[in-house]
Amino acid sequence: MRNIRLVGLLSLVPLASSPAFSQESPRPPEVKSAEQQIEKITVTATKREETLQEVPLSVSVTTAATIEQAHIRDLIDLQSVVPSLKVSQFNAVGQTNFIIRGFGNGSGNDGIESSVGVFIDGVYRSRTSSAIDDLPEVSRIEVLRGTQSTLFGKNVSAGAISIVTVKPQFIFGAKADVGIGNYNHLQAKATVTGPISDTLAFRLSGNSNVRDGYLKNVTTGSDVNDRQRQSVRGDLLWVPSDVLSVRVIGDYNEIKEVCCGVVSIFNGPATQFIGAASPNGLGRPVGDPANKFNNNIIFNTDPTNRLTGKGISGQVDWQTALGTLTSISAYRKQTNKSIQDVDFTGADIANKIQPNDIKTFTQEFRLASAGTGPVSWLIGGFYQKEKLNSGTDTTYGTDTRGFIDGLTGRSTIPGLSARSTIFGFEYLQNLVTKSIIPGSTYFQAGQGIHDFYTMDQTAYSFFGNVDFKVTDRLTLTAGLAYLSDRKNAASDVVLTDKFALLNLQNVPQLPLIGLPANAFGGLNAVQFFYANTPNHAPVNFPNATESGELKGNKFTHALRAAYDLGSVNAYVSYSTGWKAGAYNLSLDSRPPDVNGVGRTAGPENVTLYEAGLKASFRGGFVNLAVFNQAIKGFQSNAYTGTGYNLVNAGKESARGFEVDAAYRPTAWLAWTGAATYLDPKYDSFTRAPCVSFDTARCPVNPATGRRPDFRDLSGDRPAGIPKWSVSTSATASREVGNGANVYLRVEYDYVSKTQLIETTPAELSSWGQRSVNLSMGFVNKPANYEMMLWARNLTNYRTIIATFPTVAQDGSFSGFPNQPRTFGATLRMRF
């Protein structure tokens, strides 16, 4: 009876996102019955093959069929069928953030690695920008929820995403997809596979995805948020015997996109001054918060991005008497350059050029036991060597001088009989020093800050897991890992903004003309760089007191018990995780003990308690997981309006549950549903960055005109973590004769309203999501073709996916709008 139930359960897999896949064979498969094929459906979440109901983890797997039918092109689209996964792309293509169960970071600062590890064919992608290309020919995508530090070698303290591609086959075959859509969308994908010899097979794949932007920059007339992506991939599989296989993969991808658009959600006084007509303002166009969803943006220049990635990997699997030995070696090079108008207005105030270059070598060895006895085990090791070069040029534009004049000319300087501006201050300085040229010294176009960093990283880990089958029903699992990480970093920061270099709290010349030494102290509000440091200048490292080295190590462990109740499998688990410390490679980097913001953040330490039930029944299944997860030292990287503030939260926790279900009431109808509920809390967070709108916890000091650097958020609900995330789908299919059938798939994706970030007021940054996706198709199996119509965000529901304080415009706030309705048609041919 149990096998019959399992067959009914797994028959839903092509129509659902569920933890199962059809195991690929490197040689031509034998013709088998449906039940025989289903018996080989496995998951590899634990790096060993286990059946759907036996794996004692919370895992969601999206199959190739779901990816095609749901028109999922990348990991951003994937979140519509995996509610516990959130993927956001911010102000540049390479700044993509992956979050599982509310935990995740790593975008915006190259010194911070993601808490969610992304693996493609077992190869770790060390930065989020290296994992955002369009998906290749995919077999399945596994999303492992919760810490996985005892199984994966690197940065999986919040979870892991494992993408497994289709292997080369020993039978000639090919597939081609051509798709068109609105915004002049054109996508072409092709793959061909076949034998080179009796033991060697190949697969060659290519992809091109182009589309106009769905936003219009009304200042330049250009489209923004477009698509321009190409990739090519070669794959060789050598199987000289039944016990040995070797797979070598080489790939190259390029992204050249105008991205990403930002809209105004609130215009404070500074932004209003930019938009006001002369002589009361700059008379430059600014965004209209009342029309944030009219698909228009206001930039004086277009944001451009170019990313290239290339790599080669090799995997060897050798079956020995002791077990299967696996080796995965990989080398990757990733380059990224973005150019942005970071004031997000039609004025030429601030511009940023941000390039980086990352070279990574990884090596993994593991040995999995053979045999079917009561004890099975796996041991392994992982090594990573990485070299990173990162930099940012932030410079003033031609409108900066007028912008600062407007901001400062409205305040009265104590001791002076008339209103004074920055220019008046220059004149006073000129009287006593003869070294400052009035009208040309401060805030010139091209002045700013040039910060460049290098970081060499060496990391390794050893891990092992043992399963002991106590009885036919009870299995106990123990896992242990040792992780070590060392980073050596150096900075080369040059500040050319002469005004930022001044100590306005103590000007020795002013008493000579009868003014107090701090008469101009209020002007430090327009010192955008290093106003909160004693020296008003960067301190590069390594130096006499800073070694430039950050290292740490940790033992992590996992304990699980799984019990087979027949049609229900139950498990309980306790596990710990770790992510190494991070370097603050941004203009907010400070020497230790300066205003509490240092060069580094300490490591993240994770504790996870989880219990689950996996029940199968006639025609369907229900999987439930409840958990309590906490991260001590969460690496918070909040954007404050001029830079990123990297600090450790004392402790952040989240309790919740996840449900995955599928049901086929009739042969022609299948339903899936998944939901995640999260109840997070900052148990301790005393160094959250201060904000202007929280006057109770961030009062302005009347003597200096400055707010404190930090506020206490202990006890608050962390922003960006929705209470409810739900996805559901229904697929109806009917045979229409001669081996052809038609299908209709409807999806609904819901995210409850939540405050997106703590540095924006809740009334401006609280948004949810409701999206309907639709696809319908005609499949003619004898003729080997499929025609599909698709639509994503069918109802054109508009929302904001992220918010932040507008750059250098205190009291103003901006946001990133979601993608509007897109639709199109795809023709898919198989040969």
C-alpha positions in Angstrom: 0.0 0.0 0.0 2.9 2.4 0.8 4.4 2.0 -2.6 1.0 2.7 -4.3 0.7 5.9 -2.2 4.2 6.9 -3.2 3.5 6.4 -6.8 0.4 8.6 -6.6 2.4 11.2 -4.7 5.3 11.4 -7.2 3.0 11.5 -10.2 2.4 15.1 -9.3 6.0 16.1 -9.6 5.9 17.4 -13.2 3.2 19.8 -12.1 4.4 20.9 -8.7 7.4 22.4 -7.0 8.2 19.5 -4.7 11.3 17.7 -3.4 11.7 15.2 -6.1 13.3 14.7 -9.5 13.9 12.0 -12.1 17.4 10.7 -11.8 19.3 11.1 -15.0 21.3 8.2 -16.5 24.5 9.0 -18.5 23.7 6.1 -20.8 20.5 5.4 -22.9 17.8 4.5 -20.4 15.8 1.3 -20.7 12.1 1.4 -21.4 10.5 0.9 -18.0 7.0 1.1 -16.6 5.9 4.3 -14.9 6.1 2.6 -11.4 9.7 1.6 -12.1 10.7 5.1 -13.1 9.0 6.6 -10.1 10.9 4.3 -7.8 14.2 6.0 -8.8 13.0 9.5 -8.0 15.4 10.9 -5.4 16.7 14.1 -3.9 20.3 14.9 -3.1 19.9 17.6 -0.5 22.1 15.6 1.9 24.7 14.9 -0.9 23.4 11.4 -1.0 20.4 10.0 -2.9 17.3 9.7 -0.8 13.6 9.4 -1.6 11.2 12.2 -1.3 9.7 11.1 2.0 12.9 9.9 3.6 15.0 13.1 3.5 14.7 14.6 7.0 15.0 18.2 5.9 12.8 21.0 4.8 13.5 21.1 1.0 11.7 22.5 -1.9 12.6 21.3 -5.4 11.4 22.9 -8.6 11.4 20.5 -11.5 12.3 21.2 -15.1 8.6 20.8 -16.1 7.6 23.5 -13.6 10.3 25.8 -14.8 9.1 25.5 -18.4 5.4 25.7 -17.7 5.7 28.6 -15.2 8.1 30.5 -17.5 10.8 30.8 -14.8 13.9 32.3 -16.4 16.1 33.1 -13.4 16.2 32.9 -9.6 14.2 36.0 -9.3 11.3 34.3 -11.0 11.8 31.2 -8.9 10.5 32.8 -5.7 7.0 32.8 -7.1 6.9 29.0 -6.6 9.1 28.8 -3.4 7.5 31.2 -0.8 10.3 30.8 1.8 12.8 32.2 -0.8 13.0 35.9 -1.5 15.2 37.3 -4.2 15.6 41.1 -4.7 17.6 43.1 -7.2 18.5 46.6 -6.1 20.1 49.6 -7.7 22.5 47.6 -9.9 22.2 44.3 -11.7 25.0 42.7 -9.5 23.3 43.7 -6.3 21.0 40.8 -5.8 20.0 39.5 -2.4 18.9 35.9 -1.5 16.9 35.4 1.6 15.5 32.2 3.1 13.2 32.2 6.1 13.8 36.0 6.5 17.6 35.6 6.8 20.1 36.7 4.2 22.5 39.5 3.2 25.4 40.1 0.9 24.3 42.8 -1.6 25.9 46.2 -1.9 29.2 45.5 -0.3 31.8 43.1 -1.8 33.3 42.4 1.6 30.1 40.7 2.8 29.3 37.2 1.6 25.8 35.9 1.3 24.2 34.0 4.1 22.5 31.9 1.4 24.9 29.8 -0.7 24.2 29.3 -4.4 25.6 26.2 -6.0 25.5 25.3 -9.7 26.3 21.6 -10.4 28.0 21.5 -7.0 30.2 24.6 -7.6 29.9 27.4 -5.1 29.2 30.8 -6.5 30.9 33.1 -4.0 29.1 36.4 -4.8 25.4 37.0 -5.6 26.3 38.7 -8.9 27.7 35.5 -10.2 24.4 33.6 -9.8 21.8 35.9 -11.5 22.2 34.9 -15.1 19.3 33.2 -17.0 19.0 29.6 -16.0 20.7 27.0 -18.2 19.1 23.7 -19.2 18.0 22.7 -15.7 17.1 19.3 -14.3 15.9 20.7 -10.9 16.5 23.5 -8.4 16.7 22.5 -4.7 16.1 25.1 -2.0 17.4 23.9 1.3 15.8 25.9 4.1 17.7 26.5 7.4 21.4 26.2 8.1 23.3 23.7 6.1 26.8 24.2 7.5 27.5 20.5 8.2 27.0 19.6 4.5 28.2 22.5 2.5 31.6 24.1 2.8 30.8 27.8 2.6 28.3 30.4 3.7 25.0 28.5 4.1 24.1 29.8 7.6 20.6 30.7 6.3 20.2 28.0 3.6 21.3 26.9 0.2 20.2 27.0 -3.4 21.4 24.1 -5.5 20.9 24.2 -9.3 21.4 20.9 -11.1 21.7 21.0 -14.9 20.9 18.3 -17.4 23.8 16.0 -18.2 25.0 15.1 -21.7 23.2 12.1 -23.1 24.4 9.2 -25.2 21.5 9.6 -27.6 21.4 12.5 -30.1 18.8 15.1 -29.2 18.2 18.8 -29.4 15.8 21.3 -28.1 15.1 24.9 -29.2 12.9 27.6 -27.6 12.0 30.8 -29.3 9.9 33.3 -27.3 8.4 36.8 -28.0 6.6 39.2 -25.7 5.7 42.7 -24.8 8.4 45.3 -24.5 9.9 43.8 -27.6 11.0 40.7 -25.7 12.9 38.1 -27.7 14.4 35.0 -26.2 16.1 32.2 -27.9 17.5 29.1 -26.2 19.0 26.0 -27.8 20.7 22.8 -26.6 22.1 19.9 -28.5 23.4 16.7 -27.0 24.7 13.3 -28.2 27.6 10.8 -28.2 31.1 11.5 -29.5 32.1 7.9 -28.8 30.8 5.0 -26.9 32.1 6.5 -23.7 32.1 10.3 -24.4 29.0 12.5 -24.7 28.5 16.3 -25.1 26.0 19.0 -24.6 26.2 22.5 -26.1 23.8 25.2 -25.0 23.2 28.8 -25.7 20.9 31.5 -24.7 20.0 35.1 -25.7 17.5 37.2 -23.9 16.7 40.8 -24.9 13.9 43.1 -24.0 13.2 46.8 -23.8 13.0 48.4 -20.4 9.6 48.7 -18.7 10.7 52.1 -17.2 11.3 55.3 -19.2 13.9 57.8 -18.1 12.1 61.0 -19.1 15.3 63.1 -18.8 17.3 61.1 -21.4 14.4 59.3 -23.2 16.0 55.9 -22.7 14.4 52.7 -21.5 15.5 51.4 -18.1 15.3 48.0 -16.6 15.8 46.2 -19.9 17.2 42.7 -20.6 20.4 42.1 -22.6 21.8 38.7 -21.6 23.8 36.1 -23.6 25.4 32.9 -22.5 27.0 29.8 -23.9 27.8 26.5 -22.1 29.7 23.4 -23.1 29.4 20.1 -21.2 31.4 16.9 -21.7 30.6 13.6 -20.0 33.1 10.7 -20.1 32.0 7.3 -18.8 34.8 4.8 -19.4 33.3 2.2 -17.1 30.4 1.5 -14.9 32.3 2.8 -11.9 33.9 6.0 -13.2 32.4 9.1 -14.7 34.0 12.5 -15.5 32.1 15.7 -16.3 33.7 18.9 -17.5 31.7 22.1 -17.9 32.8 25.5 -19.3 30.5 28.5 -19.5 30.5 32.2 -20.4 27.8 34.7 -19.8 27.5 38.5 -20.4 25.0 41.0 -19.1 24.8 44.5 -20.6 21.7 46.2 -19.1 20.4 49.6 -18.3 19.3 49.1 -14.7 17.9 49.7 -12.2 15.2 52.3 -12.0 14.4 54.2 -8.7 11.2 56.2 -8.0 10.5 58.8 -5.3 8.2 57.7 -2.5 8.6 60.9 -0.4 10.3 64.2 -1.3 11.7 66.0 1.7 13.0 69.7 1.7 16.3 68.9 -0.1 14.5 67.2 -3.0 11.9 69.9 -3.1 14.7 72.5 -3.5 16.1 70.6 -6.5 12.7 70.7 -8.2 11.8 74.3 -7.2 12.2 76.9 -9.9 15.0 79.4 -9.7 15.9 81.5 -7.7 14.2 79.4 -5.0 15.7 76.1 -6.3 17.7 74.4 -9.0 14.8 74.0 -11.3 15.6 70.4 -12.1 13.1 67.6 -12.6 12.4 65.3 -9.6 10.3 62.2 -9.2 6.6 62.6 -8.2 5.7 60.3 -5.3 2.0 60.5 -6.3 2.8 58.8 -9.6 5.4 56.3 -8.6 3.9 53.6 -10.7 3.6 55.5 -14.0 6.8 53.7 -15.2 8.7 57.0 -15.5 11.9 57.8 -13.6 14.0 61.0 -13.4 17.8 60.5 -13.8 20.1 62.9 -15.5 22.1 59.9 -16.8 21.2 56.3 -17.5 22.4 53.6 -15.1 24.5 51.1 -17.0 25.8 47.7 -16.0 28.1 45.2 -17.6 28.8 41.8 -16.0 30.8 39.0 -17.4 31.3 35.6 -15.9 33.3 32.6 -17.1 34.4 29.4 -15.6 35.4 25.8 -15.9 34.6 22.9 -13.6 35.2 19.2 -13.4 33.5 16.5 -11.5 34.8 13.0 -11.0 32.7 10.2 -9.5 34.5 6.9 -8.8 32.7 4.0 -7.2 35.1 2.0 -5.1 34.5 -0.9 -2.7 34.6 1.6 0.2 32.2 4.0 -1.4 31.8 6.7 -4.1 34.6 9.2 -4.2 33.6 12.6 -5.7 35.9 15.4 -6.6 34.6 18.8 -7.8 37.2 21.4 -9.0 36.3 24.8 -10.4 37.8 28.2 -11.4 35.7 31.2 -12.1 36.3 34.9 -13.0 33.6 37.5 -12.5 33.8 41.1 -13.5 31.2 43.8 -12.8 31.0 47.5 -13.6 28.1 49.8 -13.0 27.7 53.5 -13.5 24.9 55.2 -11.6 23.3 58.6 -11.0 23.0 58.1 -7.3 21.0 61.2 -6.4 18.1 59.8 -8.6 17.0 63.2 -9.8 17.3 65.3 -13.0 20.0 67.3 -11.4 23.7 66.5 -11.8 24.6 66.2 -8.1 26.3 62.8 -7.5 27.6 60.0 -9.7 29.1 56.7 -8.9 31.3 54.2 -10.9 31.6 50.9 -9.2 33.8 48.1 -10.7 35.0 44.8 -9.3 36.9 41.8 -10.3 36.7 38.4 -8.6 38.7 35.3 -9.2 37.8 32.1 -7.4 39.2 28.6 -7.2 37.2 25.9 -5.3 37.9 22.2 -4.6 35.7 19.7 -2.9 36.3 16.0 -2.1 33.8 13.7 -0.5 33.5 10.0 0.0 30.0 8.4 0.5 29.7 4.9 1.8 28.6 2.0 -0.3 26.3 -0.8 0.7 22.9 -1.1 2.2 23.7 -1.9 5.9 22.4 -0.1 8.9 25.2 2.5 8.9 25.9 4.9 6.0 28.3 7.8 6.1 29.8 10.7 4.2 33.0 12.6 4.8 34.5 15.4 2.8 36.5 18.6 2.6 36.2 21.9 0.8 38.8 24.5 -0.1 38.4 28.0 -1.5 40.9 30.6 -2.7 39.6 33.9 -3.9 41.1 37.3 -4.9 38.9 40.3 -5.0 39.5 43.9 -6.3 36.7 46.3 -5.6 36.3 50.1 -6.0 33.9 53.0 -6.1 34.3 56.5 -7.5 31.7 58.8 -6.0 32.0 62.3 -7.4 30.1 65.6 -7.4 28.4 66.9 -10.5 27.9 70.3 -12.0 24.8 71.0 -9.9 26.3 70.1 -6.5 27.6 73.6 -5.8 24.2 75.2 -6.3 22.5 72.4 -4.3 24.8 73.0 -1.3 24.3 76.7 -1.6 20.6 76.3 -1.4 20.8 73.9 1.6 23.2 76.1 3.7 22.1 79.6 2.7 18.9 79.3 4.7 20.7 79.1 8.0 22.1 82.0 10.1 25.6 81.7 11.3 25.9 82.7 15.0 27.8 85.9 15.4 27.3 87.2 11.9 24.9 90.0 11.1 23.8 88.6 7.8 23.0 85.2 6.4 26.1 83.3 5.2 26.6 80.5 2.8 29.4 78.0 2.1 30.8 80.7 -0.3 30.8 83.2 2.6 32.8 80.7 4.6 35.3 80.4 1.8 35.7 84.2 1.8 36.4 84.3 5.5 38.9 81.6 5.2 40.5 83.5 2.3 40.9 86.5 4.5 43.2 84.8 7.0 44.9 82.1 4.9 45.1 83.4 1.3 45.0 79.8 0.3 41.4 79.3 -0.7 40.0 80.6 -4.0 36.4 81.9 -3.4 33.8 80.4 -5.6 35.9 77.4 -6.8 37.3 75.5 -4.0 34.5 73.5 -2.5 32.0 71.0 -4.2 33.6 71.3 -7.6 32.4 68.8 -10.3 34.7 65.8 -10.1 35.5 66.2 -6.4 34.5 63.3 -4.1 35.9 60.1 -2.9 37.8 57.3 -4.6 37.8 54.1 -2.5 39.5 51.0 -3.7 40.0 47.7 -1.9 41.7 44.3 -2.4 40.9 41.2 -0.4 42.5 37.7 -0.6 40.5 35.0 1.1 41.4 31.4 2.0 38.7 29.1 3.4 38.5 25.4 4.0 36.2 23.0 5.9 36.0 19.3 6.8 32.6 17.7 7.2 31.1 14.3 8.0 27.7 12.8 8.4 26.6 9.3 9.7 23.2 7.7 9.4 22.4 4.8 11.7 19.3 2.8 11.0 18.4 1.7 14.5 15.3 -0.2 13.3 13.5 -0.5 10.0 11.6 2.6 11.0 14.0 4.7 13.1 17.1 6.4 11.7 19.5 8.6 13.7 21.8 11.1 12.0 24.8 13.0 13.3 26.8 15.6 11.4 30.0 17.5 12.3 32.0 20.1 10.4 35.0 22.3 11.0 35.1 25.6 9.1 38.0 28.0 8.8 38.2 31.3 7.0 40.9 34.0 6.6 40.6 37.3 4.8 43.5 39.7 4.1 42.3 43.1 3.0 43.8 46.5 2.1 42.3 49.9 1.3 43.4 52.8 -0.9 40.9 55.6 -0.2 41.6 59.1 -1.5 39.3 61.9 -0.5 39.3 64.9 -2.9 36.3 66.7 -1.4 38.1 69.5 0.3 35.1 70.6 2.3 34.8 67.2 3.9 38.4 67.5 5.1 37.6 70.5 7.3 37.1 70.3 11.1 34.2 72.7 11.4 33.9 72.2 15.1 37.3 73.9 15.7 38.4 76.5 13.2 41.4 78.3 14.8 41.2 81.4 12.5 37.6 82.3 13.5 38.5 83.6 17.0 41.0 86.0 15.3 38.1 87.8 13.7 35.8 87.7 16.8 33.8 84.5 16.0 33.5 81.4 18.1 35.7 78.5 16.9 32.6 76.3 16.2 30.6 79.0 14.4 30.3 76.8 11.3 29.7 73.6 13.1 26.2 73.3 11.8 27.5 72.9 8.3 28.8 69.4 9.0 25.4 68.2 7.8 26.7 68.7 4.2 30.0 67.0 5.0 29.0 63.8 3.2 32.3 62.0 3.9 33.8 61.3 7.3 31.9 64.0 9.2 31.6 61.7 12.1 35.4 60.9 12.5 37.9 63.0 14.5 40.3 63.4 11.6 37.6 64.1 8.9 39.6 61.9 6.5 40.0 58.2 5.7 42.6 56.0 7.5 43.8 53.4 5.1 44.8 49.9 6.3 46.8 47.9 7.0 48.5 50.4 9.3 50.5 50.4 12.5 47.4 49.3 14.5 45.4 47.4 12.0 46.8 44.2 10.4 44.2 43.9 7.7 43.6 40.3 8.5 40.4 38.8 9.7 40.3 35.1 10.6 38.1 32.7 12.4 37.0 29.1 12.7 34.1 27.1 14.1 32.8 23.6 14.7 29.2 23.1 13.7 27.0 20.0 14.2 23.7 18.5 13.4 21.6 15.8 15.1 18.4 14.3 13.6 16.0 11.5 14.2 13.6 10.3 11.5 10.8 7.8 12.1 8.9 6.0 9.4 5.2 5.7 10.3 4.2 4.2 7.0 2.4 6.9 5.1 3.9 9.5 7.4 7.5 10.2 8.0 8.4 12.3 11.1 11.7 14.0 12.0 13.2 16.3 14.6 16.6 18.0 14.2 19.0 20.3 16.0 21.7 22.0 14.0 24.2 24.9 14.2 25.7 27.0 11.5 28.4 29.6 11.0 29.4 32.3 8.5 32.8 34.0 8.7 33.3 37.6 9.6 33.0 40.3 6.9 35.0 43.3 5.8 33.3 46.7 5.3 34.7 47.5 1.9 32.8 50.8 1.6 33.2 54.5 2.4 31.7 53.9 5.8 34.7 51.7 6.8 36.3 53.1 9.9 39.2 52.2 12.1 38.2 50.1 15.1 36.4 51.9 18.0 35.6 55.0 15.9 31.9 55.7 16.4 31.3 52.0 16.8 31.5 51.3 13.1 34.6 49.3 12.4 36.3 47.7 9.4 34.7 44.4 10.1 31.7 42.5 11.4 32.1 39.4 13.4 30.9 36.0 12.3 27.3 34.8 12.3 26.4 31.8 14.6 23.2 30.0 13.9 21.1 27.7 16.0 18.1 25.8 14.5 15.5 23.6 16.0 13.2 21.9 13.5 10.5 19.2 13.4 8.6 18.0 10.4 6.0 15.6 9.1 5.9 14.3 5.5 2.6 12.6 4.8 1.5 10.9 1.6 -2.0 9.8 0.7 -3.9 8.7 -2.3 -3.4 11.4 -4.9 -1.3 13.8 -2.9 1.0 14.7 -0.1 1.4 17.3 2.7 4.8 18.3 4.2 5.0 20.4 7.3 8.0 21.9 9.1 8.1 24.0 12.2 11.2 25.7 13.3 12.9 28.1 15.7 16.0 29.7 14.2 18.3 32.3 15.8 21.4 34.1 14.4 23.8 35.6 16.9 25.9 38.3 15.4 23.7 38.8 12.3 25.7 41.0 9.8 23.4 43.9 9.3 24.3 46.1 6.3 21.8 48.9 6.3 22.0 51.8 3.8 21.9 55.1 5.6 21.7 57.6 2.7 25.4 58.1 2.1 26.8 54.6 2.6 26.4 51.2 4.2 26.5 50.7 7.9 28.0 47.2 8.7 27.5 46.1 12.3 26.6 42.9 14.1 23.1 42.6 15.6 23.4 40.9 19.0 20.7 38.3 18.2 18.0 37.9 15.6 15.5 35.0 15.8 12.5 33.7 13.8 9.9 31.1 14.7 7.6 29.8 12.1 6.3 26.9 10.0 6.2 25.9 6.3 3.7 23.8 4.5 4.0 22.2 1.0 1.1 20.2 -0.4 -0.1 18.8 -3.7 -3.3 17.0 -4.6 -4.7 15.5 -7.8 -8.4 15.0 -7.3 -8.9 13.8 -10.9 -6.6 12.6 -13.7 -6.8 16.0 -15.5 -6.4 18.4 -12.5 -3.5 19.0 -10.2 -3.2 21.5 -7.3 -0.2 22.7 -5.4 0.1 25.0 -2.4 2.9 26.2 -0.2 3.0 28.7 2.7 5.5 30.1 5.1 4.7 31.9 8.4 7.4 33.9 10.1 7.5 35.5 13.5 10.9 37.3 13.8 12.4 39.5 16.5 15.5 41.4 17.3 16.4 39.8 20.6 19.3 42.3 20.9 20.3 45.0 18.4 21.8 48.1 20.1 23.8 49.4 17.2 21.2 49.9 14.5 21.9 53.1 12.5 20.1 56.2 13.6 17.5 57.8 11.3 16.0 61.3 11.1 12.4 60.2 11.6 13.0 58.3 14.9 13.4 61.5 17.0 12.8 59.6 20.3 15.8 57.3 19.9 17.9 59.6 17.7 17.6 63.1 19.1 19.6 65.9 17.5 22.4 67.3 19.7 21.8 71.1 19.8 25.6 71.7 20.3 26.7 69.8 17.2 23.6 69.6 15.1 24.2 65.8 14.8 22.2 62.7 15.7 23.7 59.8 17.5 25.2 57.1 15.3 23.1 54.3 16.7 19.8 53.4 18.1 18.5 50.4 20.0 16.0 48.1 18.1 16.0 45.3 20.7 12.6 43.8 20.9 11.4 45.2 17.5 10.3 43.1 14.6 13.1 43.1 11.9 12.1 44.8 8.7 11.9 42.9 5.4 10.5 39.7 6.8 6.8 39.2 5.9 4.5 37.3 8.3 2.9 35.3 5.5 4.2 34.2 2.1 1.9 31.9 0.0 2.1 30.4 -3.4 -0.5 28.1 -5.0 -1.1 26.7 -8.5 -3.7 24.7 -10.4 -3.0 22.9 -13.6 -5.6 21.4 -15.8 -4.6 19.2 -18.7 -6.6 17.2 -21.3 -5.6 14.9 -24.1 -7.0 15.9 -27.5 -6.1 12.9 -29.5 -3.1 11.6 -31.5 -0.7 12.0 -28.6 -1.4 15.7 -28.1 -2.7 17.5 -25.1 -3.5 21.0 -23.8 -2.9 22.5 -20.4 -3.8 25.6 -18.4 -1.7 26.6 -15.4 -2.7 29.4 -13.0 -0.4 30.6 -10.1 -1.1 33.0 -7.3 1.8 34.5 -5.2 1.0 36.4 -2.0 3.3 38.2 0.4 1.7 40.0 3.4 2.4 43.7 4.0 5.5 44.4 5.9 8.0 47.2 6.5 10.8 46.6 4.0 13.7 48.3 5.8 14.3 50.0 9.2 15.9 53.1 7.7 12.7 54.2 6.0 9.5 55.2 7.9 7.0 52.3 8.2 4.2 54.4 6.6 6.3 54.7 3.5 8.1 51.4 3.3 5.3 48.9 4.2 4.3 47.0 1.1 3.0 43.5 0.2 2.6 41.5 -3.0 -0.2 39.8 -4.9 0.7 38.4 -8.3 -1.1 36.1 -10.7 0.8 34.2 -13.3 -0.8 32.3 -16.2 0.3 29.9 -18.9 -1.5 27.7 -21.4 -0.1 25.4 -24.0 -0.5 22.8 -26.6 1.9 19.9 -26.6 2.1 17.6 -29.6 4.4 14.8 -28.5 4.5 12.9 -31.9 5.5 16.0 -33.7 7.9 17.0 -30.8 6.7 20.6 -30.4 4.9 22.7 -27.8 3.3 26.1 -28.1 2.7 28.2 -25.0 1.2 31.5 -24.1 2.3 33.0 -20.8 1.8 36.0 -18.6 3.5 37.1 -15.3 1.8 39.6 -13.0 -1.3 39.2 -15.1 -3.3 41.7 -13.1 -0.5 44.3 -13.3 -0.4 44.6 -9.5 2.1 47.3 -8.6 4.1 47.4 -5.4 7.5 48.5 -4.0 10.1 45.8 -3.4 12.6 47.8 -1.5 13.0 51.3 -0.1 16.0 53.4 1.2 16.9 57.0 2.3 17.5 59.1 -0.8 21.2 59.8 -1.3 22.3 63.1 0.3 18.7 64.3 0.6 17.9 63.9 4.3 14.2 63.4 4.8 13.6 62.1 1.3 13.0 58.4 0.5 13.2 56.3 -2.7 12.1 52.9 -3.8 12.3 50.2 -6.4 9.1 49.3 -8.2 8.2 45.8 -9.1 8.0 44.6 -12.7 4.6 45.3 -14.4 2.6 42.8 -16.4 4.7 40.9 -19.0 3.3 38.4 -21.5 4.3 36.5 -24.5 4.4 33.3 -26.5 7.0 30.5 -26.7 7.5 27.8 -29.3 9.5 24.8 -28.1 10.8 22.1 -30.4 12.4 18.8 -29.5 14.4 16.7 -31.9 
